[in-house]
Amino acid sequence: MRPAFTLIEILVSVVILATSIVYVMKIYGQKHAQTAYIIQRNSAALSDSLFLTEDVLRYSKKEKRAYDLLHDTFRNIPDKTGGLLKQTKRNIYVSPPAKLMESDDGPNAEVRKIILKDTFNASYHRFKVTGF
């Protein structure tokens, strides 16, 4: 009968614990970075919605502030909100309309791709159906 663990047994258990702790910390670091990226991306997507007004089609290949697109729609923008809208900018690229359906006696459809460039680039599609 032995009264205690041997030195080799203690060293092996320390190595096993250290390896598992390093592995858990590596996974935590990766998940933390992915979570931070997703939060930033969602925030950018939310502010992209400020640029998806009807007026966006006029501003292809231009850098615009959210305030420029919204100040005609909302006349009395408070100073704090206006300041935030003036800080939010995107480079806007709008493709020419692509015909999806074209008919003399039926509906016509076209699509335009809107690309908003910033830290996180995003693309959106605007569909227009006419002729009903």
C-alpha positions as CSV (number, residue, x, y, z in Angstrom):
1,M,0.0,0.0,0.0
2,R,1.3,3.5,-1.0
3,P,0.7,6.5,1.1
4,A,0.8,9.1,-1.8
5,F,1.0,9.6,-5.5
6,T,4.4,9.4,-7.2
7,L,6.0,12.4,-8.9
8,I,5.4,10.9,-12.3
9,E,1.7,10.6,-11.7
10,I,1.4,14.2,-10.5
11,L,3.3,15.5,-13.6
12,V,1.1,13.5,-16.0
13,S,-2.0,14.8,-14.4
14,V,-0.7,18.4,-14.6
15,V,0.1,18.0,-18.3
16,I,-3.4,16.6,-19.0
17,L,-5.0,19.5,-17.1
18,A,-2.8,22.1,-18.8
19,T,-3.6,20.7,-22.3
20,S,-7.3,20.7,-21.6
21,I,-7.2,24.3,-20.2
22,V,-5.3,25.5,-23.3
23,Y,-7.8,23.9,-25.6
24,V,-10.8,25.4,-23.8
25,M,-9.1,28.9,-23.8
26,K,-8.5,28.6,-27.6
27,I,-12.1,27.7,-28.3
28,Y,-13.3,30.6,-26.0
29,G,-11.0,33.0,-27.9
30,Q,-12.4,31.9,-31.3
31,K,-16.0,32.1,-30.2
32,H,-15.4,35.5,-28.6
33,A,-13.9,36.9,-31.9
34,Q,-16.8,35.4,-33.9
35,T,-19.4,36.9,-31.5
36,A,-17.8,40.3,-31.7
37,Y,-17.7,40.1,-35.5
38,I,-21.4,39.2,-35.6
39,I,-22.4,42.0,-33.3
40,Q,-20.5,44.6,-35.5
41,R,-21.9,43.1,-38.7
42,N,-25.5,43.3,-37.3
43,S,-25.0,46.8,-36.2
44,A,-23.8,47.8,-39.7
45,A,-26.7,46.0,-41.3
46,L,-29.1,47.9,-39.1
47,S,-27.6,51.2,-40.2
48,D,-27.7,50.1,-43.8
49,S,-31.5,50.3,-43.6
50,L,-31.1,54.1,-43.4
51,F,-29.8,54.1,-47.0
52,L,-32.5,51.9,-48.6
53,T,-34.9,54.7,-49.4
54,E,-36.4,55.5,-52.8
55,D,-33.7,58.2,-53.2
56,V,-30.8,55.7,-53.1
57,L,-31.2,55.0,-56.8
58,R,-30.1,58.6,-57.6
59,Y,-26.8,58.3,-55.8
60,S,-24.8,55.6,-57.7
61,K,-21.0,55.8,-57.3
62,K,-21.3,58.5,-54.6
63,E,-20.5,58.6,-50.9
64,K,-23.6,59.8,-49.0
65,R,-24.4,60.4,-45.4
66,A,-27.6,58.9,-43.9
67,Y,-28.7,62.5,-43.1
68,D,-28.6,63.5,-46.8
69,L,-31.0,60.7,-47.7
70,L,-33.4,61.3,-44.7
71,H,-33.5,65.0,-44.1
72,D,-36.2,65.6,-46.8
73,T,-38.4,62.8,-45.4
74,F,-38.0,63.8,-41.7
75,R,-38.0,67.6,-41.5
76,N,-37.5,68.2,-37.7
77,I,-34.6,65.8,-36.9
78,P,-33.3,66.5,-33.4
79,D,-29.7,67.7,-33.2
80,K,-28.4,64.6,-31.5
81,T,-30.0,62.3,-34.0
82,G,-28.9,64.5,-36.9
83,G,-25.3,64.4,-35.7
84,L,-25.5,60.6,-35.6
85,L,-27.0,60.5,-39.1
86,K,-24.3,62.8,-40.4
87,Q,-21.6,60.5,-39.1
88,T,-23.1,57.4,-40.8
89,K,-21.7,57.3,-44.4
90,R,-21.7,54.7,-47.2
91,N,-20.4,54.5,-50.7
92,I,-23.4,53.6,-52.9
93,Y,-23.2,51.7,-56.1
94,V,-26.5,51.0,-58.0
95,S,-26.5,48.6,-61.0
96,P,-28.5,49.4,-64.1
97,P,-31.9,47.8,-64.2
98,A,-32.0,44.1,-65.4
99,K,-35.2,42.9,-67.0
100,L,-36.6,39.8,-65.4
101,M,-39.9,39.7,-67.3
102,E,-40.9,41.8,-70.2
103,S,-44.3,41.5,-71.8
104,D,-46.6,43.8,-73.8
105,D,-49.8,42.5,-72.2
106,G,-48.6,41.2,-68.8
107,P,-46.5,42.2,-65.9
108,N,-43.0,43.6,-66.4
109,A,-40.3,43.1,-63.7
110,E,-36.8,44.5,-63.3
111,V,-34.2,44.3,-60.5
112,R,-31.4,46.6,-59.4
113,K,-28.6,45.6,-57.2
114,I,-27.6,48.2,-54.5
115,I,-24.2,47.8,-53.0
116,L,-23.3,49.7,-49.8
117,K,-19.6,49.9,-49.1
118,D,-18.2,50.5,-45.6
119,T,-16.3,48.4,-43.1
120,F,-18.8,45.7,-43.9
121,N,-20.0,45.7,-47.5
122,A,-23.5,44.7,-48.2
123,S,-25.7,44.2,-51.2
124,Y,-29.4,44.5,-51.5
125,H,-31.8,44.0,-54.4
126,R,-34.7,46.2,-55.4
127,F,-37.4,44.7,-57.5
128,K,-39.9,46.7,-59.5
129,V,-43.1,45.0,-61.0
130,T,-45.3,47.0,-63.3
131,G,-48.0,46.4,-65.8
132,F,-50.8,44.9,-63.7
